[in-house]
């Protein structure tokens, strides 16, 4: 979320820390804008990449052997293709989105290990992460599932206060970042063109829209950036755009879908609220300002793929640990957000 529900509970920053963050944010925005002029035109060429060869640095399949005994761990009740952390079905693509909560003081190692277990359990083909810190990146990098994915952020670039990143088991033809115009938080869209094993390529796009930080709720920026992203991505035939949108229909209005775009949760689970930030259900947020919102979402434009299923994940507390908030012990969940798992089909 990266907003008042998270950051308002942190200790006050000193003026020096604020100045440093402002300097870092300004430098980040400057660096991102250096590529902004070519980013828009590059998006136009993404669809054509389905005819080009894949990147040469993809993981060798021979490395994808896990040292997990059969009948134990995340695969206890299922066959896992002879020990390979492969795809669950050749025609299905699973995409996970998770705001991992930048709070490093709240059992960060155990929380990230639990998110890793969710990855091993659900075997997503693509992962959208938000609020990754350099420490969280290093924890992930040392995890046994990491080598099965290609990451949009190389280690030398994992140095911002927190950031978004994409990971894919599918062959990546190209990664691209598109910085938002006028973002005060250095927000951007992280994109990848994927070889989905069909004649049509698939573009996936991960974002973390501007956070509401009272009194500045940043609604106008969220709406403008959502429209900006969709306007660019609308030129492509097959797109999954998701992440922590920080979207609140009360303040922001309906999500500005265009043409054949759909909100995946509304299409697949219309009768369910889908709250990914829920201070009642997520007991780690006891004592925070009450809020129940579908902040995280996937919106899709799919000409050659179909929506299959979508679910919330990470809804159980981690056994045996707690943290103190306002002099009370709260259970610890993987994050302050619940994760999303979307399944699409090439049929």
PEMOJO-V820991 format. One record per helix or strand of 2 or more residues. SS is the DSSP state (2 for helix, 1 for strand). FROM is the first residue (numbers start at 1). LEN is the number of residues. Records with the same first field share a line. If there is no record, write none. Layout:
SS = FROM-LEN, FROM-LEN
This chain:
2 = 4-4, 15-20, 36-16, 61-3, 73-3, 81-3, 108-15, 134-8, 146-3, 155-3, 219-15, 249-4, 264-5, 283-3
1 = 92-8, 126-7, 150-2, 163-6, 171-9, 188-8, 202-7, 238-7, 262-2, 277-2, 292-2, 296-7, 306-8, 322-4, 328-4, 339-7
